[in-house]
Amino acid sequence: MTLGFPDLPGVTPACVRELAAGPVIRLEDIRVLNDFKLLQISWVYDLNFRSAYRLLRQRGHIQELAATIPLRR
């Protein structure tokens, strides 16, 4: 699911800063598909239960998604 975002290399620096700062990335800052992937990763900040964190860690969803994002900006 791409939601119409262009599948271009790299990420938007604002999205990287927002992810590092801790809040969920704002949809209006997303420019490319890799930004949307960062948004999905940032959803971890909205988890409220230990069991959810445990399952996320066990299933490796974050690592799997992060592996699809090129490190070059």
PDB file of N, CA, C, O and CB in Angstrom:
ATOM      1  N   MET A   1       0.844  -1.171   0.000  1.00  0.00           N
ATOM      2  CA  MET A   1       0.000   0.000   0.000  1.00  0.00           C
ATOM      3  C   MET A   1       0.890   1.234   0.000  1.00  0.00           C
ATOM      4  O   MET A   1       1.681   1.428   0.923  1.00  0.00           O
ATOM      5  CB  MET A   1      -0.961  -0.002   1.215  1.00  0.00           C
ATOM      6  N   THR A   2       0.770   2.054  -1.007  1.00  0.00           N
ATOM      7  CA  THR A   2       1.634   3.221  -1.133  1.00  0.00           C
ATOM      8  C   THR A   2       0.906   4.543  -0.915  1.00  0.00           C
ATOM      9  O   THR A   2       1.548   5.581  -0.754  1.00  0.00           O
ATOM     10  CB  THR A   2       2.273   3.226  -2.482  1.00  0.00           C
ATOM     11  N   LEU A   3      -0.399   4.519  -0.909  1.00  0.00           N
ATOM     12  CA  LEU A   3      -1.218   5.716  -0.726  1.00  0.00           C
ATOM     13  C   LEU A   3      -0.887   6.825  -1.727  1.00  0.00           C
ATOM     14  O   LEU A   3      -1.143   8.002  -1.470  1.00  0.00           O
ATOM     15  CB  LEU A   3      -1.044   6.239   0.680  1.00  0.00           C
ATOM     16  N   GLY A   4      -0.325   6.443  -2.855  1.00  0.00           N
ATOM     17  CA  GLY A   4      -0.018   7.424  -3.884  1.00  0.00           C
ATOM     18  C   GLY A   4       1.296   8.158  -3.699  1.00  0.00           C
ATOM     19  O   GLY A   4       1.623   9.029  -4.505  1.00  0.00           O
ATOM     20  N   PHE A   5       2.054   7.839  -2.673  1.00  0.00           N
ATOM     21  CA  PHE A   5       3.356   8.487  -2.481  1.00  0.00           C
ATOM     22  C   PHE A   5       4.339   7.933  -3.502  1.00  0.00           C
ATOM     23  O   PHE A   5       4.350   6.727  -3.748  1.00  0.00           O
ATOM     24  CB  PHE A   5       3.887   8.271  -1.030  1.00  0.00           C
ATOM     25  N   PRO A   6       5.167   8.788  -4.102  1.00  0.00           N
ATOM     26  CA  PRO A   6       6.129   8.299  -5.089  1.00  0.00           C
ATOM     27  C   PRO A   6       7.188   7.403  -4.438  1.00  0.00           C
ATOM     28  O   PRO A   6       7.668   7.686  -3.340  1.00  0.00           O
ATOM     29  CB  PRO A   6       6.804   9.480  -5.801  1.00  0.00           C
ATOM     30  N   ASP A   7       7.537   6.332  -5.125  1.00  0.00           N
ATOM     31  CA  ASP A   7       8.545   5.388  -4.626  1.00  0.00           C
ATOM     32  C   ASP A   7       9.913   5.843  -5.101  1.00  0.00           C
ATOM     33  O   ASP A   7      10.493   5.265  -6.019  1.00  0.00           O
ATOM     34  CB  ASP A   7       8.249   3.929  -5.107  1.00  0.00           C
ATOM     35  N   LEU A   8      10.418   6.890  -4.458  1.00  0.00           N
ATOM     36  CA  LEU A   8      11.720   7.469  -4.788  1.00  0.00           C
ATOM     37  C   LEU A   8      12.726   7.084  -3.712  1.00  0.00           C
ATOM     38  O   LEU A   8      12.337   6.782  -2.584  1.00  0.00           O
ATOM     39  CB  LEU A   8      11.626   9.016  -4.925  1.00  0.00           C
ATOM     40  N   PRO A   9      14.015   7.090  -4.045  1.00  0.00           N
ATOM     41  CA  PRO A   9      15.016   6.755  -3.025  1.00  0.00           C
ATOM     42  C   PRO A   9      15.113   7.839  -1.950  1.00  0.00           C
ATOM     43  O   PRO A   9      14.786   9.003  -2.182  1.00  0.00           O
ATOM     44  CB  PRO A   9      16.388   6.548  -3.678  1.00  0.00           C
ATOM     45  N   GLY A  10      15.564   7.428  -0.786  1.00  0.00           N
ATOM     46  CA  GLY A  10      15.801   8.369   0.297  1.00  0.00           C
ATOM     47  C   GLY A  10      14.575   8.648   1.138  1.00  0.00           C
ATOM     48  O   GLY A  10      13.495   8.101   0.913  1.00  0.00           O
ATOM     49  N   VAL A  11      14.773   9.513   2.107  1.00  0.00           N
ATOM     50  CA  VAL A  11      13.722   9.921   3.045  1.00  0.00           C
ATOM     51  C   VAL A  11      13.796  11.429   3.233  1.00  0.00           C
ATOM     52  O   VAL A  11      14.820  12.050   2.947  1.00  0.00           O
ATOM     53  CB  VAL A  11      13.864   9.182   4.416  1.00  0.00           C
ATOM     54  N   THR A  12      12.712  12.009   3.713  1.00  0.00           N
ATOM     55  CA  THR A  12      12.675  13.434   3.985  1.00  0.00           C
ATOM     56  C   THR A  12      13.310  13.694   5.354  1.00  0.00           C
ATOM     57  O   THR A  12      12.904  13.080   6.341  1.00  0.00           O
ATOM     58  CB  THR A  12      11.213  13.973   3.932  1.00  0.00           C
ATOM     59  N   PRO A  13      14.295  14.587   5.432  1.00  0.00           N
ATOM     60  CA  PRO A  13      14.970  14.847   6.711  1.00  0.00           C
ATOM     61  C   PRO A  13      14.006  15.196   7.848  1.00  0.00           C
ATOM     62  O   PRO A  13      14.254  14.809   8.990  1.00  0.00           O
ATOM     63  CB  PRO A  13      15.962  15.970   6.540  1.00  0.00           C
ATOM     64  N   ALA A  14      12.934  15.904   7.572  1.00  0.00           N
ATOM     65  CA  ALA A  14      11.971  16.257   8.627  1.00  0.00           C
ATOM     66  C   ALA A  14      11.361  15.005   9.242  1.00  0.00           C
ATOM     67  O   ALA A  14      11.128  14.967  10.450  1.00  0.00           O
ATOM     68  CB  ALA A  14      10.857  17.164   8.066  1.00  0.00           C
ATOM     69  N   CYS A  15      11.103  13.999   8.450  1.00  0.00           N
ATOM     70  CA  CYS A  15      10.519  12.757   8.969  1.00  0.00           C
ATOM     71  C   CYS A  15      11.516  12.016   9.859  1.00  0.00           C
ATOM     72  O   CYS A  15      11.138  11.447  10.883  1.00  0.00           O
ATOM     73  CB  CYS A  15      10.068  11.849   7.809  1.00  0.00           C
ATOM     74  N   VAL A  16      12.774  12.026   9.467  1.00  0.00           N
ATOM     75  CA  VAL A  16      13.811  11.386  10.280  1.00  0.00           C
ATOM     76  C   VAL A  16      13.928  12.106  11.624  1.00  0.00           C
ATOM     77  O   VAL A  16      14.032  11.464  12.669  1.00  0.00           O
ATOM     78  CB  VAL A  16      15.180  11.391   9.536  1.00  0.00           C
ATOM     79  N   ARG A  17      13.910  13.433  11.593  1.00  0.00           N
ATOM     80  CA  ARG A  17      13.998  14.206  12.845  1.00  0.00           C
ATOM     81  C   ARG A  17      12.799  13.921  13.748  1.00  0.00           C
ATOM     82  O   ARG A  17      12.952  13.757  14.959  1.00  0.00           O
ATOM     83  CB  ARG A  17      14.082  15.721  12.541  1.00  0.00           C
ATOM     84  N   GLU A  18      11.609  13.864  13.155  1.00  0.00           N
ATOM     85  CA  GLU A  18      10.417  13.595  13.957  1.00  0.00           C
ATOM     86  C   GLU A  18      10.457  12.203  14.570  1.00  0.00           C
ATOM     87  O   GLU A  18      10.066  12.022  15.723  1.00  0.00           O
ATOM     88  CB  GLU A  18       9.164  13.750  13.108  1.00  0.00           C
ATOM     89  N   LEU A  19      10.925  11.222  13.814  1.00  0.00           N
ATOM     90  CA  LEU A  19      11.025   9.863  14.346  1.00  0.00           C
ATOM     91  C   LEU A  19      12.011   9.820  15.507  1.00  0.00           C
ATOM     92  O   LEU A  19      11.748   9.170  16.519  1.00  0.00           O
ATOM     93  CB  LEU A  19      11.456   8.876  13.242  1.00  0.00           C
ATOM     94  N   ALA A  20      13.135  10.502  15.372  1.00  0.00           N
ATOM     95  CA  ALA A  20      14.147  10.531  16.430  1.00  0.00           C
ATOM     96  C   ALA A  20      13.646  11.262  17.677  1.00  0.00           C
ATOM     97  O   ALA A  20      14.048  10.937  18.794  1.00  0.00           O
ATOM     98  CB  ALA A  20      15.423  11.195  15.917  1.00  0.00           C
ATOM     99  N   ALA A  21      12.777  12.242  17.486  1.00  0.00           N
ATOM    100  CA  ALA A  21      12.275  13.039  18.609  1.00  0.00           C
ATOM    101  C   ALA A  21      11.197  12.304  19.406  1.00  0.00           C
ATOM    102  O   ALA A  21      10.935  12.646  20.559  1.00  0.00           O
ATOM    103  CB  ALA A  21      11.721  14.363  18.102  1.00  0.00           C
ATOM    104  N   GLY A  22      10.586  11.316  18.808  1.00  0.00           N
ATOM    105  CA  GLY A  22       9.636  10.511  19.577  1.00  0.00           C
ATOM    106  C   GLY A  22       8.175  10.600  19.215  1.00  0.00           C
ATOM    107  O   GLY A  22       7.465   9.611  19.400  1.00  0.00           O
ATOM    108  N   PRO A  23       7.675  11.707  18.715  1.00  0.00           N
ATOM    109  CA  PRO A  23       6.241  11.698  18.399  1.00  0.00           C
ATOM    110  C   PRO A  23       5.987  10.955  17.098  1.00  0.00           C
ATOM    111  O   PRO A  23       6.906  10.682  16.327  1.00  0.00           O
ATOM    112  CB  PRO A  23       5.694  13.135  18.303  1.00  0.00           C
ATOM    113  N   VAL A  24       4.751  10.644  16.877  1.00  0.00           N
ATOM    114  CA  VAL A  24       4.372  10.045  15.612  1.00  0.00           C
ATOM    115  C   VAL A  24       4.598  11.070  14.502  1.00  0.00           C
ATOM    116  O   VAL A  24       4.282  12.248  14.667  1.00  0.00           O
ATOM    117  CB  VAL A  24       2.891   9.562  15.642  1.00  0.00           C
ATOM    118  N   ILE A  25       5.134  10.629  13.392  1.00  0.00           N
ATOM    119  CA  ILE A  25       5.402  11.518  12.259  1.00  0.00           C
ATOM    120  C   ILE A  25       4.081  12.057  11.719  1.00  0.00           C
ATOM    121  O   ILE A  25       3.100  11.324  11.593  1.00  0.00           O
ATOM    122  CB  ILE A  25       6.193  10.775  11.138  1.00  0.00           C
ATOM    123  N   ARG A  26       4.075  13.335  11.407  1.00  0.00           N
ATOM    124  CA  ARG A  26       2.852  13.972  10.891  1.00  0.00           C
ATOM    125  C   ARG A  26       2.670  13.636   9.420  1.00  0.00           C
ATOM    126  O   ARG A  26       3.623  13.692   8.643  1.00  0.00           O
ATOM    127  CB  ARG A  26       2.903  15.510  11.086  1.00  0.00           C
ATOM    128  N   LEU A  27       1.461  13.289   9.041  1.00  0.00           N
ATOM    129  CA  LEU A  27       1.151  12.905   7.671  1.00  0.00           C
ATOM    130  C   LEU A  27       1.494  14.008   6.679  1.00  0.00           C
ATOM    131  O   LEU A  27       1.905  13.721   5.554  1.00  0.00           O
ATOM    132  CB  LEU A  27      -0.313  12.544   7.552  1.00  0.00           C
ATOM    133  N   GLU A  28       1.333  15.256   7.077  1.00  0.00           N
ATOM    134  CA  GLU A  28       1.623  16.365   6.157  1.00  0.00           C
ATOM    135  C   GLU A  28       3.112  16.512   5.840  1.00  0.00           C
ATOM    136  O   GLU A  28       3.466  17.233   4.908  1.00  0.00           O
ATOM    137  CB  GLU A  28       1.109  17.659   6.743  1.00  0.00           C
ATOM    138  N   ASP A  29       3.992  15.846   6.595  1.00  0.00           N
ATOM    139  CA  ASP A  29       5.430  15.911   6.323  1.00  0.00           C
ATOM    140  C   ASP A  29       5.897  14.815   5.369  1.00  0.00           C
ATOM    141  O   ASP A  29       7.047  14.835   4.929  1.00  0.00           O
ATOM    142  CB  ASP A  29       6.204  15.815   7.620  1.00  0.00           C
ATOM    143  N   ILE A  30       5.043  13.879   5.049  1.00  0.00           N
ATOM    144  CA  ILE A  30       5.419  12.752   4.203  1.00  0.00           C
ATOM    145  C   ILE A  30       5.428  13.177   2.737  1.00  0.00           C
ATOM    146  O   ILE A  30       4.465  13.753   2.230  1.00  0.00           O
ATOM    147  CB  ILE A  30       4.454  11.567   4.415  1.00  0.00           C
ATOM    148  N   ARG A  31       6.540  12.879   2.074  1.00  0.00           N
ATOM    149  CA  ARG A  31       6.696  13.244   0.667  1.00  0.00           C
ATOM    150  C   ARG A  31       6.865  12.017  -0.244  1.00  0.00           C
ATOM    151  O   ARG A  31       6.414  12.024  -1.390  1.00  0.00           O
ATOM    152  CB  ARG A  31       7.894  14.171   0.508  1.00  0.00           C
ATOM    153  N   VAL A  32       7.515  10.967   0.271  1.00  0.00           N
ATOM    154  CA  VAL A  32       7.810   9.773  -0.533  1.00  0.00           C
ATOM    155  C   VAL A  32       7.417   8.521   0.249  1.00  0.00           C
ATOM    156  O   VAL A  32       7.138   8.584   1.446  1.00  0.00           O
ATOM    157  CB  VAL A  32       9.321   9.723  -0.923  1.00  0.00           C
ATOM    158  N   LEU A  33       7.400   7.387  -0.443  1.00  0.00           N
ATOM    159  CA  LEU A  33       6.988   6.119   0.166  1.00  0.00           C
ATOM    160  C   LEU A  33       7.837   5.765   1.384  1.00  0.00           C
ATOM    161  O   LEU A  33       7.312   5.243   2.368  1.00  0.00           O
ATOM    162  CB  LEU A  33       7.069   4.996  -0.859  1.00  0.00           C
ATOM    163  N   ASN A  34       9.129   6.039   1.334  1.00  0.00           N
ATOM    164  CA  ASN A  34       9.986   5.725   2.484  1.00  0.00           C
ATOM    165  C   ASN A  34       9.606   6.550   3.716  1.00  0.00           C
ATOM    166  O   ASN A  34       9.764   6.078   4.842  1.00  0.00           O
ATOM    167  CB  ASN A  34      11.456   5.971   2.128  1.00  0.00           C
ATOM    168  N   ASP A  35       9.115   7.753   3.523  1.00  0.00           N
ATOM    169  CA  ASP A  35       8.612   8.555   4.641  1.00  0.00           C
ATOM    170  C   ASP A  35       7.400   7.867   5.267  1.00  0.00           C
ATOM    171  O   ASP A  35       7.255   7.842   6.489  1.00  0.00           O
ATOM    172  CB  ASP A  35       8.239   9.989   4.170  1.00  0.00           C
ATOM    173  N   PHE A  36       6.535   7.310   4.422  1.00  0.00           N
ATOM    174  CA  PHE A  36       5.359   6.604   4.929  1.00  0.00           C
ATOM    175  C   PHE A  36       5.777   5.388   5.753  1.00  0.00           C
ATOM    176  O   PHE A  36       5.141   5.068   6.757  1.00  0.00           O
ATOM    177  CB  PHE A  36       4.445   6.172   3.767  1.00  0.00           C
ATOM    178  N   LYS A  37       6.833   4.720   5.336  1.00  0.00           N
ATOM    179  CA  LYS A  37       7.346   3.586   6.114  1.00  0.00           C
ATOM    180  C   LYS A  37       7.850   4.066   7.475  1.00  0.00           C
ATOM    181  O   LYS A  37       7.648   3.393   8.486  1.00  0.00           O
ATOM    182  CB  LYS A  37       8.483   2.860   5.343  1.00  0.00           C
ATOM    183  N   LEU A  38       8.503   5.227   7.501  1.00  0.00           N
ATOM    184  CA  LEU A  38       8.939   5.794   8.781  1.00  0.00           C
ATOM    185  C   LEU A  38       7.730   6.120   9.657  1.00  0.00           C
ATOM    186  O   LEU A  38       7.766   5.922  10.872  1.00  0.00           O
ATOM    187  CB  LEU A  38       9.796   7.064   8.552  1.00  0.00           C
ATOM    188  N   LEU A  39       6.673   6.616   9.045  1.00  0.00           N
ATOM    189  CA  LEU A  39       5.436   6.888   9.785  1.00  0.00           C
ATOM    190  C   LEU A  39       4.923   5.607  10.434  1.00  0.00           C
ATOM    191  O   LEU A  39       4.546   5.608  11.606  1.00  0.00           O
ATOM    192  CB  LEU A  39       4.356   7.488   8.850  1.00  0.00           C
ATOM    193  N   GLN A  40       4.909   4.521   9.677  1.00  0.00           N
ATOM    194  CA  GLN A  40       4.448   3.254  10.233  1.00  0.00           C
ATOM    195  C   GLN A  40       5.329   2.812  11.398  1.00  0.00           C
ATOM    196  O   GLN A  40       4.825   2.296  12.396  1.00  0.00           O
ATOM    197  CB  GLN A  40       4.428   2.174   9.150  1.00  0.00           C
ATOM    198  N   ILE A  41       6.628   3.011  11.278  1.00  0.00           N
ATOM    199  CA  ILE A  41       7.532   2.675  12.383  1.00  0.00           C
ATOM    200  C   ILE A  41       7.235   3.557  13.585  1.00  0.00           C
ATOM    201  O   ILE A  41       7.302   3.092  14.723  1.00  0.00           O
ATOM    202  CB  ILE A  41       9.009   2.832  11.954  1.00  0.00           C
ATOM    203  N   SER A  42       6.909   4.821  13.352  1.00  0.00           N
ATOM    204  CA  SER A  42       6.653   5.740  14.468  1.00  0.00           C
ATOM    205  C   SER A  42       5.387   5.381  15.250  1.00  0.00           C
ATOM    206  O   SER A  42       5.199   5.854  16.371  1.00  0.00           O
ATOM    207  CB  SER A  42       6.540   7.164  13.948  1.00  0.00           C
ATOM    208  N   TRP A  43       4.530   4.560  14.674  1.00  0.00           N
ATOM    209  CA  TRP A  43       3.322   4.142  15.389  1.00  0.00           C
ATOM    210  C   TRP A  43       3.649   3.398  16.675  1.00  0.00           C
ATOM    211  O   TRP A  43       2.794   3.270  17.551  1.00  0.00           O
ATOM    212  CB  TRP A  43       2.463   3.265  14.497  1.00  0.00           C
ATOM    213  N   VAL A  44       4.874   2.910  16.797  1.00  0.00           N
ATOM    214  CA  VAL A  44       5.272   2.210  18.015  1.00  0.00           C
ATOM    215  C   VAL A  44       5.119   3.122  19.234  1.00  0.00           C
ATOM    216  O   VAL A  44       4.897   2.643  20.346  1.00  0.00           O
ATOM    217  CB  VAL A  44       6.724   1.711  17.898  1.00  0.00           C
ATOM    218  N   TYR A  45       5.238   4.444  19.023  1.00  0.00           N
ATOM    219  CA  TYR A  45       5.089   5.381  20.129  1.00  0.00           C
ATOM    220  C   TYR A  45       3.651   5.437  20.656  1.00  0.00           C
ATOM    221  O   TYR A  45       3.417   5.929  21.760  1.00  0.00           O
ATOM    222  CB  TYR A  45       5.530   6.764  19.694  1.00  0.00           C
ATOM    223  N   ASP A  46       2.701   4.943  19.885  1.00  0.00           N
ATOM    224  CA  ASP A  46       1.302   4.922  20.316  1.00  0.00           C
ATOM    225  C   ASP A  46       0.887   3.618  20.988  1.00  0.00           C
ATOM    226  O   ASP A  46      -0.258   3.486  21.419  1.00  0.00           O
ATOM    227  CB  ASP A  46       0.412   5.172  19.140  1.00  0.00           C
ATOM    228  N   LEU A  47       1.789   2.666  21.083  1.00  0.00           N
ATOM    229  CA  LEU A  47       1.454   1.408  21.756  1.00  0.00           C
ATOM    230  C   LEU A  47       1.345   1.653  23.256  1.00  0.00           C
ATOM    231  O   LEU A  47       2.138   2.396  23.834  1.00  0.00           O
ATOM    232  CB  LEU A  47       2.517   0.310  21.455  1.00  0.00           C
ATOM    233  N   ASN A  48       0.368   1.028  23.866  1.00  0.00           N
ATOM    234  CA  ASN A  48       0.120   1.281  25.287  1.00  0.00           C
ATOM    235  C   ASN A  48       0.282   0.063  26.185  1.00  0.00           C
ATOM    236  O   ASN A  48       0.174   0.175  27.407  1.00  0.00           O
ATOM    237  CB  ASN A  48      -1.248   1.820  25.456  1.00  0.00           C
ATOM    238  N   PHE A  49       0.537  -1.087  25.598  1.00  0.00           N
ATOM    239  CA  PHE A  49       0.594  -2.303  26.399  1.00  0.00           C
ATOM    240  C   PHE A  49       1.916  -3.032  26.192  1.00  0.00           C
ATOM    241  O   PHE A  49       2.427  -3.112  25.074  1.00  0.00           O
ATOM    242  CB  PHE A  49      -0.576  -3.225  26.055  1.00  0.00           C
ATOM    243  N   ARG A  50       2.457  -3.556  27.276  1.00  0.00           N
ATOM    244  CA  ARG A  50       3.711  -4.311  27.189  1.00  0.00           C
ATOM    245  C   ARG A  50       3.592  -5.488  26.236  1.00  0.00           C
ATOM    246  O   ARG A  50       4.532  -5.804  25.507  1.00  0.00           O
ATOM    247  CB  ARG A  50       4.128  -4.806  28.566  1.00  0.00           C
ATOM    248  N   SER A  51       2.448  -6.126  26.246  1.00  0.00           N
ATOM    249  CA  SER A  51       2.264  -7.280  25.365  1.00  0.00           C
ATOM    250  C   SER A  51       2.359  -6.863  23.894  1.00  0.00           C
ATOM    251  O   SER A  51       2.835  -7.637  23.064  1.00  0.00           O
ATOM    252  CB  SER A  51       0.905  -7.954  25.641  1.00  0.00           C
ATOM    253  N   ALA A  52       1.917  -5.669  23.571  1.00  0.00           N
ATOM    254  CA  ALA A  52       2.015  -5.185  22.191  1.00  0.00           C
ATOM    255  C   ALA A  52       3.480  -4.981  21.811  1.00  0.00           C
ATOM    256  O   ALA A  52       3.889  -5.354  20.712  1.00  0.00           O
ATOM    257  CB  ALA A  52       1.221  -3.864  22.014  1.00  0.00           C
ATOM    258  N   TYR A  53       4.271  -4.395  22.704  1.00  0.00           N
ATOM    259  CA  TYR A  53       5.700  -4.229  22.437  1.00  0.00           C
ATOM    260  C   TYR A  53       6.378  -5.586  22.279  1.00  0.00           C
ATOM    261  O   TYR A  53       7.201  -5.785  21.385  1.00  0.00           O
ATOM    262  CB  TYR A  53       6.371  -3.427  23.566  1.00  0.00           C
ATOM    263  N   ARG A  54       6.020  -6.509  23.157  1.00  0.00           N
ATOM    264  CA  ARG A  54       6.617  -7.842  23.116  1.00  0.00           C
ATOM    265  C   ARG A  54       6.319  -8.526  21.783  1.00  0.00           C
ATOM    266  O   ARG A  54       7.216  -9.082  21.150  1.00  0.00           O
ATOM    267  CB  ARG A  54       6.099  -8.700  24.281  1.00  0.00           C
ATOM    268  N   LEU A  55       5.071  -8.481  21.368  1.00  0.00           N
ATOM    269  CA  LEU A  55       4.692  -9.104  20.101  1.00  0.00           C
ATOM    270  C   LEU A  55       5.374  -8.433  18.912  1.00  0.00           C
ATOM    271  O   LEU A  55       5.813  -9.105  17.979  1.00  0.00           O
ATOM    272  CB  LEU A  55       3.180  -9.055  19.925  1.00  0.00           C
ATOM    273  N   LEU A  56       5.458  -7.129  18.951  1.00  0.00           N
ATOM    274  CA  LEU A  56       6.122  -6.399  17.880  1.00  0.00           C
ATOM    275  C   LEU A  56       7.590  -6.817  17.782  1.00  0.00           C
ATOM    276  O   LEU A  56       8.110  -7.028  16.686  1.00  0.00           O
ATOM    277  CB  LEU A  56       6.008  -4.880  18.112  1.00  0.00           C
ATOM    278  N   ARG A  57       8.243  -6.934  18.921  1.00  0.00           N
ATOM    279  CA  ARG A  57       9.644  -7.344  18.969  1.00  0.00           C
ATOM    280  C   ARG A  57       9.800  -8.792  18.497  1.00  0.00           C
ATOM    281  O   ARG A  57      10.684  -9.093  17.695  1.00  0.00           O
ATOM    282  CB  ARG A  57      10.202  -7.183  20.394  1.00  0.00           C
ATOM    283  N   GLN A  58       8.952  -9.677  18.991  1.00  0.00           N
ATOM    284  CA  GLN A  58       9.042 -11.096  18.634  1.00  0.00           C
ATOM    285  C   GLN A  58       8.820 -11.331  17.147  1.00  0.00           C
ATOM    286  O   GLN A  58       9.487 -12.168  16.540  1.00  0.00           O
ATOM    287  CB  GLN A  58       8.032 -11.900  19.432  1.00  0.00           C
ATOM    288  N   ARG A  59       7.906 -10.611  16.577  1.00  0.00           N
ATOM    289  CA  ARG A  59       7.555 -10.824  15.166  1.00  0.00           C
ATOM    290  C   ARG A  59       8.480 -10.081  14.205  1.00  0.00           C
ATOM    291  O   ARG A  59       8.474 -10.353  13.005  1.00  0.00           O
ATOM    292  CB  ARG A  59       6.126 -10.391  14.922  1.00  0.00           C
ATOM    293  N   GLY A  60       9.268  -9.149  14.723  1.00  0.00           N
ATOM    294  CA  GLY A  60      10.271  -8.461  13.914  1.00  0.00           C
ATOM    295  C   GLY A  60       9.719  -7.509  12.867  1.00  0.00           C
ATOM    296  O   GLY A  60      10.384  -7.229  11.870  1.00  0.00           O
ATOM    297  N   HIS A  61       8.515  -7.012  13.083  1.00  0.00           N
ATOM    298  CA  HIS A  61       7.900  -6.136  12.079  1.00  0.00           C
ATOM    299  C   HIS A  61       8.692  -4.848  11.841  1.00  0.00           C
ATOM    300  O   HIS A  61       8.840  -4.414  10.699  1.00  0.00           O
ATOM    301  CB  HIS A  61       6.489  -5.787  12.502  1.00  0.00           C
ATOM    302  N   ILE A  62       9.195  -4.244  12.901  1.00  0.00           N
ATOM    303  CA  ILE A  62       9.940  -2.986  12.751  1.00  0.00           C
ATOM    304  C   ILE A  62      11.219  -3.223  11.950  1.00  0.00           C
ATOM    305  O   ILE A  62      11.525  -2.467  11.028  1.00  0.00           O
ATOM    306  CB  ILE A  62      10.279  -2.379  14.139  1.00  0.00           C
ATOM    307  N   GLN A  63      11.957  -4.263  12.299  1.00  0.00           N
ATOM    308  CA  GLN A  63      13.195  -4.564  11.588  1.00  0.00           C
ATOM    309  C   GLN A  63      12.917  -4.901  10.123  1.00  0.00           C
ATOM    310  O   GLN A  63      13.668  -4.505   9.233  1.00  0.00           O
ATOM    311  CB  GLN A  63      13.932  -5.725  12.267  1.00  0.00           C
ATOM    312  N   GLU A  64      11.846  -5.626   9.888  1.00  0.00           N
ATOM    313  CA  GLU A  64      11.470  -6.009   8.532  1.00  0.00           C
ATOM    314  C   GLU A  64      11.144  -4.763   7.684  1.00  0.00           C
ATOM    315  O   GLU A  64      11.590  -4.643   6.543  1.00  0.00           O
ATOM    316  CB  GLU A  64      10.259  -6.972   8.566  1.00  0.00           C
ATOM    317  N   LEU A  65      10.371  -3.858   8.255  1.00  0.00           N
ATOM    318  CA  LEU A  65      10.019  -2.639   7.543  1.00  0.00           C
ATOM    319  C   LEU A  65      11.234  -1.733   7.360  1.00  0.00           C
ATOM    320  O   LEU A  65      11.441  -1.176   6.282  1.00  0.00           O
ATOM    321  CB  LEU A  65       8.916  -1.895   8.286  1.00  0.00           C
ATOM    322  N   ALA A  66      12.030  -1.590   8.407  1.00  0.00           N
ATOM    323  CA  ALA A  66      13.230  -0.732   8.343  1.00  0.00           C
ATOM    324  C   ALA A  66      14.217  -1.236   7.284  1.00  0.00           C
ATOM    325  O   ALA A  66      14.911  -0.437   6.656  1.00  0.00           O
ATOM    326  CB  ALA A  66      13.926  -0.676   9.725  1.00  0.00           C
ATOM    327  N   ALA A  67      14.281  -2.544   7.088  1.00  0.00           N
ATOM    328  CA  ALA A  67      15.195  -3.117   6.103  1.00  0.00           C
ATOM    329  C   ALA A  67      14.839  -2.713   4.681  1.00  0.00           C
ATOM    330  O   ALA A  67      15.673  -2.834   3.784  1.00  0.00           O
ATOM    331  CB  ALA A  67      15.200  -4.622   6.215  1.00  0.00           C
ATOM    332  N   THR A  68      13.625  -2.237   4.454  1.00  0.00           N
ATOM    333  CA  THR A  68      13.207  -1.834   3.105  1.00  0.00           C
ATOM    334  C   THR A  68      13.488  -0.360   2.821  1.00  0.00           C
ATOM    335  O   THR A  68      13.248   0.116   1.711  1.00  0.00           O
ATOM    336  CB  THR A  68      11.727  -2.112   2.917  1.00  0.00           C
ATOM    337  N   ILE A  69      13.996   0.361   3.821  1.00  0.00           N
ATOM    338  CA  ILE A  69      14.261   1.795   3.669  1.00  0.00           C
ATOM    339  C   ILE A  69      15.750   2.015   3.430  1.00  0.00           C
ATOM    340  O   ILE A  69      16.568   1.680   4.287  1.00  0.00           O
ATOM    341  CB  ILE A  69      13.786   2.585   4.923  1.00  0.00           C
ATOM    342  N   PRO A  70      16.115   2.577   2.269  1.00  0.00           N
ATOM    343  CA  PRO A  70      17.529   2.859   2.029  1.00  0.00           C
ATOM    344  C   PRO A  70      18.038   3.923   2.988  1.00  0.00           C
ATOM    345  O   PRO A  70      17.313   4.858   3.327  1.00  0.00           O
ATOM    346  CB  PRO A  70      17.751   3.306   0.582  1.00  0.00           C
ATOM    347  N   LEU A  71      19.263   3.784   3.418  1.00  0.00           N
ATOM    348  CA  LEU A  71      19.822   4.726   4.405  1.00  0.00           C
ATOM    349  C   LEU A  71      20.208   6.057   3.792  1.00  0.00           C
ATOM    350  O   LEU A  71      20.353   7.040   4.518  1.00  0.00           O
ATOM    351  CB  LEU A  71      21.032   4.119   5.075  1.00  0.00           C
ATOM    352  N   ARG A  72      20.377   6.119   2.507  1.00  0.00           N
ATOM    353  CA  ARG A  72      20.782   7.361   1.847  1.00  0.00           C
ATOM    354  C   ARG A  72      19.615   8.345   1.840  1.00  0.00           C
ATOM    355  O   ARG A  72      18.473   7.969   1.577  1.00  0.00           O
ATOM    356  CB  ARG A  72      21.270   7.084   0.399  1.00  0.00           C
ATOM    357  N   ARG A  73      19.919   9.610   2.133  1.00  0.00           N
ATOM    358  CA  ARG A  73      18.907  10.663   2.125  1.00  0.00           C
ATOM    359  C   ARG A  73      19.022  11.478   0.867  1.00  0.00           C
ATOM    360  O   ARG A  73      18.254  12.420   0.669  1.00  0.00           O
ATOM    361  CB  ARG A  73      19.038  11.562   3.351  1.00  0.00           C
TER     362      ARG A  73
END
